[in-house]
Amino acid sequence: MVWPPLGAGLAPPTPSGSRGRGRGAAGHVTPRGGAGVGAMSRRERGPEPGPGGAEAAAEDAALAEPESLDQCLSLLPWDRFSAWLHCVCVVGFDLELGQAVEVIYPPHSKLTDKEKTNICYLSFPDSNSVCSDVDRWPPPVPGKVLQLPIMGVIMKADAQISMALPTVHEVDLFRCFCPVFFHIQMLWELVLLGEPLVVMAPSPAESSETVLALVSCISPLKYCSDFRPYFTIHDSEFKEYTTRTQAPPSVILGVTNPFFAKTLQHWPHIIRIGDIKLPGEVPKQVKVKKLKNLKTLDSKPGVYTSYKPYLNKDEEIVKQLQKGVQQKRPTEAQSVILRRYFLELTESFIIPLERYVASLMPLQKCISPWKSPPQLRQFSQDDFMKTLEKAGPQLTSGLKGDWIGLYRHFLKSPNFDGWFRSRQKEMTQKLEALHLEALCNENLVFWSQKHTEVETVDLVLKLKNKLLQADREHLPVKTDTLKKLQTHINDIILALPDDLQDILLKTGTT
């Protein structure tokens, strides 16, 4: 299955590969155009009214009226399916000829040869039930919490938040991290900083689960780099990731092929996972190993890296989990403890950043209805570092270590870039919402009576654009505020000559 890119940043499952004779379908993110919710957000803005007169400006704007949401989302069969997926590929497996894409549905869907190759080697058998479930999903409307049934599981997703849905079940954290039990805090740092990581495992299932466990360990922070739960030599990025002429990219790879033990030996951080089993006894302390000692996939399980953690090791979580093993605590309970530990650690780290970024927001008194919304103040690394002395992670975490160094490293990472862009968007939308509220609190009819018809038409068009922006971008504005602004628009229009009224009442948005 090929999933279209959404404004919400949803990503598809990355399935394990399969071999032998049979058929399958696989997920791969590719660009998709066409109608739908996303097409509305990409609609270009029309021209602003110029000095040629109020009627001409209004008539030009009338030509830019967009389709409504109901018009964009037709009611033909499989329309809901196409809102989520670009196409479905049927892949034939042949032991002599290899995999090949036999059918693409809908037939008009376009895929490059590179995308077809990736799909062939990441396919999984029999996706009919999955397709039937996806066809029941509601449209991916940003800002709406969706309930998505798939294979007997109900997933909840807020489409406004950039997020990934890599699997339909929650990964068993403790089971995945048990082979590298004593290094969970160091692994958290590596994932947080977006460091290149390779997971070498004996099977695609164990490789995939461990990669997904790593990605989830920094939740609620979104992992913004690439990750491949099951990477093969057939992947289109194989040459890029195995070359020694440039530094490895910020990505987490899960591999099973012994060939990678040699070709990825130059990667700075490698996790070797043995068979994942439920621990029957307390795991033994294993030191971090040197990369030069990793020569084959048969090397002992462990973490191979020269990385030195910024934070001191938290012995309490290790003792707590060890005690759980001794007392035969269920692995589900162990995973809950581990997930809570990661959550509290991530929140302790991110709260000072959240607090500082919130201070970049202009004061509400700086917002004028007759001026453009004010801009956010620039992020200053030096200013942020100064806040850590009194409002740093020490307020919520007892861990000691080089927190300053960890923050400096994080500020250069893709995870910070993704997080900060998300916060910028949220705060910019908040400023737009406050600006809209400020307009609603003005006597706009009185203003229009003191200005020319051209200026009044220009105001009406801009107010209509404000309303459409609020709907399109799902600005955090109360419904009453939007109704009040619409009333202002109607009152202004009714005070204009009849010919302008007719044009402006028919005018939509740009």
Disulfide bonds with the S-S distance in Angstrom:
none
